[in-house]
Amino acid sequence: MNKGDLIEALAAEMKASRTDAAKALDAVLAAITQGLKADEKVAISGFGTFQRKQRAARTGINPATKAQIQIPASTTCGFKPASALKDALTGA
């Protein structure tokens, strides 16, 4: 499912236009992004928790040349699904 498919599903669930569904989705994604930028956890009950994570600098290997390269430190986003989401996916 891509963003367009998600907008279609939201529009059908909300009984609203695609434009309104797109605005709602964009607002939710912006709020999650702002929460992560503020270095907060974003917990959605029954769905899961988004959390900002730090990756340390490390040495890697270029697979084409087998040369060692330095991979810089970076910030990424992690997601931990809630048990309700896990149960829904496993059919329990």
C-alpha positions in Angstrom: 0.0 0.0 0.0 1.4 3.4 -1.0 0.3 6.9 0.1 -2.3 7.1 -2.7 -3.8 3.8 -1.6 -3.8 5.0 2.0 -5.6 8.2 1.0 -8.2 6.2 -0.9 -8.8 3.9 2.1 -9.0 7.0 4.5 -11.5 8.7 2.2 -13.7 5.6 2.1 -13.5 5.2 5.9 -14.2 8.8 6.6 -16.8 9.1 3.8 -15.0 12.2 2.7 -13.2 13.5 -0.4 -9.8 12.4 -1.4 -8.6 16.0 -0.7 -9.9 15.9 2.8 -8.3 12.5 3.4 -5.0 13.7 2.0 -5.0 16.7 4.3 -5.8 14.5 7.3 -3.0 12.1 6.4 -0.5 14.9 5.9 -1.5 16.4 9.2 -0.9 13.1 11.1 2.4 12.5 9.4 3.5 16.1 10.1 2.6 15.7 13.8 4.6 12.5 14.0 7.6 14.1 12.3 7.4 17.1 14.7 7.2 14.9 17.7 10.3 13.0 16.5 12.2 16.2 15.8 11.5 17.3 19.3 13.2 14.1 20.4 10.0 12.6 21.8 8.4 9.2 21.6 5.2 9.2 19.5 2.9 6.5 20.9 -0.3 5.6 19.2 -2.3 3.4 21.4 -3.1 0.0 19.8 -0.8 0.7 16.9 2.8 1.3 18.2 5.5 3.7 19.1 7.8 5.7 16.9 11.1 6.7 18.5 14.1 8.6 17.4 17.3 6.5 17.4 21.0 7.3 17.1 23.4 5.2 15.1 27.1 5.5 16.1 29.8 6.0 13.5 31.3 2.7 12.3 33.6 1.1 9.8 32.0 -0.7 6.9 33.1 -2.4 3.7 32.3 -1.3 0.2 31.0 -4.5 -1.4 32.2 -3.6 -4.9 35.9 -2.8 -4.0 36.1 -4.6 -0.5 37.7 -1.4 0.7 37.0 -0.2 4.3 34.9 2.9 4.5 33.9 5.1 7.4 30.1 5.3 7.9 29.2 8.5 9.8 26.9 8.7 12.8 23.2 9.2 11.9 19.8 9.6 13.3 16.9 7.4 12.3 13.4 6.4 13.3 12.5 3.2 15.0 9.0 1.6 15.3 7.9 -0.8 17.9 4.4 -2.3 17.1 1.8 -2.6 19.9 0.6 -6.0 20.9 -2.8 -5.2 19.4 -1.1 -4.7 16.0 1.0 -7.8 16.3 -2.2 -9.8 17.2 -4.0 -8.4 14.2 -1.2 -9.4 11.9 -0.9 -12.9 13.2 -4.6 -13.5 13.3 -4.7 -14.2 17.1 
